[in-house]
Amino acid sequence: MKTPPDPISRLLLAWRIEPSRDPGFRTQVWHRIESLRQASTWSHFARTHPAAVAGALSIAVVLGAVSGREQARASAAAESSRMASVYVQKLDARTMTMP
């Protein structure tokens, strides 16, 4: 027993798309590619992503402040230790000179 042919299948088999030719298509595509390539500068990125730039700057400032504070503490501790050592050496009776 044969099934009758489906009219939708026949219609789909006969359907063809014929787009119109655009002679400037490639030129337009390359123009868009070039315009995107030129727009990828730091200033363009900063203008289009202000939250990311602000976040990166604030992280850099916080890390710089923490690092600077730790270096200052280490330097102050070393200087304090050096001064205490010099003070104790000056009080040593064996090395004192009388005026």
N, C-alpha and C positions, 0 to 999 in steps of 0.2 A: 504494500500500500504506500503510495507516494503522497508526501505532504505538498500542499499547494505552495508555490513560491511566495515568499514574504515580500510584500510591496516595499517595506522599509529597507530591506537588504538591497533590492534592486535600485532603489533611490540612492542609497549610500554608495553603491558601486558606480553609479553614474555621476555622482557629485564630484566636481573638480574645482579647485580654487586657482584662479589665475590672477595673481597680484600685478598691479601696474608697476612698471619699471621706474625707478627714481635714479637718474644719472648722477645726482649729487650725494647719494647715500654714503659712500665710502668717505668722501670728503667731510661730510658732517660728522661721521663717527670719529675720524681722526682729529677733527677740530675739538670735539668734546673730550677726547682722551688728553690732548695737549692742554686744554684749559684746566682739567683736573690735576694734571701733573704740575702745572705752574702754580696752582693754588695751594699746594701742600708745603707751605713755608711755616716757620715757627710762629710768626705773627698771625697767620691764618688759623693755625691750630689753637693758639691762645684765645683768639676771638670766638672761635666756635665751641671751645670746651673750657669756659671760665671756671667751672666747679673743679675740674681736674687740676687746672693750673693753681688755683687757690689752695687746694688740698696739698699739692706737692710743695708749694712754697711754705705753708704752715708746718708741714712735717720737717722740711729742711731747717726752718728757724728753731723749732723745738729740739731737734737733734743737735744743732749747733750750740744752743744754749746749754743743754745737758752736758755735752762734751766739753765745752768751755768751763763749766762749773767744776767738773771732775778734774780737769787739768789745773785749774786754780787751786783746788783743795790739795792736790798732790804737791804742787809747787810750794804752797804755804806750809804744808807739813814738813817738807824737806828743808825749807829755810828755817823753820822753828827748831828742827832737830840740829841743824848746823849751828845755829846761834846758841843753843843750850850746850852743845859740845864745846864751843869756843869759850863760853862763860865758865864752864867747869874747869877747863884747862887754864884759864887765867887765874882761878882761885887756888890752883895747886901750889902748895907751899914750896915744893921742890923747884918749881920753875919761876917763882916770883922774883922780881928784882926790886930792891929797895931804892927809893928815890934819893 
